[in-house]
Amino acid sequence: MKAVVFRRARSEDLPAIVALLADDPIGRGRESAGPQLDSCYTEAFAAIERDPNQLLAVAERDNRVVGVLQLSFLPGLTRRGRWRGQIEGVRMAAGERGSGTGRLMIEWAIEECRRRGCGLVQLTSDERRPDAHRFYEALGFRATHRGYKLAL
């Protein structure tokens, strides 16, 4: 098996990224991974690319996108003005799950946060993903807060 490479996503990666986002029971209900890519994804990608505090990253093996995550770098006044890294939209291809690639991808993301001067890395995970919770806890993340969302 060839080594995995982590890099900034490119627009030509979008179909593979959306397919990863839709490749589970939760994602299937909220994503649209049809043969014709919905323009909402290209618009969102363009907005992410324009924002210097956003990084959409992919894991690539054998010239194939096998993982994705989004890093947001958030300034704040708390914690003495330290920046936070926010990890979202983490997905791995089914064939990569359990291989260690996800661990490498999260460790890479944590290092990117350190490189950008973040004092904290945070993430959210859907309550219906107990395997993901165990995965993040094994990486040292702790469930220290209760998250709330309001759909608009």
Phi, psi and omega in degrees: 000129179289159180294153177267144179241137177251133183204166174296137178292149175245160183302327180290349176278347188306314179302319179291321179296312180296322177299320177295317180298330183268358189270051169195166184302324180287311181297325180301329182280346183234355180245163181231095185256037180291178181296331177258116183290128179295140182297339179300328180288319179291325177293317179295318178300315180299319179295319178297316181297326181286337187267115182293348179261016177236142176219110173268118186240150177236155169258131184234133176225131180054041180062027180231133178288121182241358179198158180210150169202160175241130175253129173244133180256116191246120174283155178197165178270331181293162182058039176062038175077017181286148174283155175241146169258129179247120178260127180220166172059040181280124176216144175236146175298146183306319181291346180262344183296133181085359183269349184099351181295320179298317177300313179299321181294317179291319177298321176298316180296319178298318178295323176298321178295317177300314181301325180275003176085017179289143176261356184203143172241131181228161177204163171240154178217133181306137180302338181275011182242068182298328177296320178295322180298315178298320179300310181294321178295323177295337178271000177104356177287146179234143177278087185262346183225161173258128181265149177229146176224151177230113179289134180248000000 
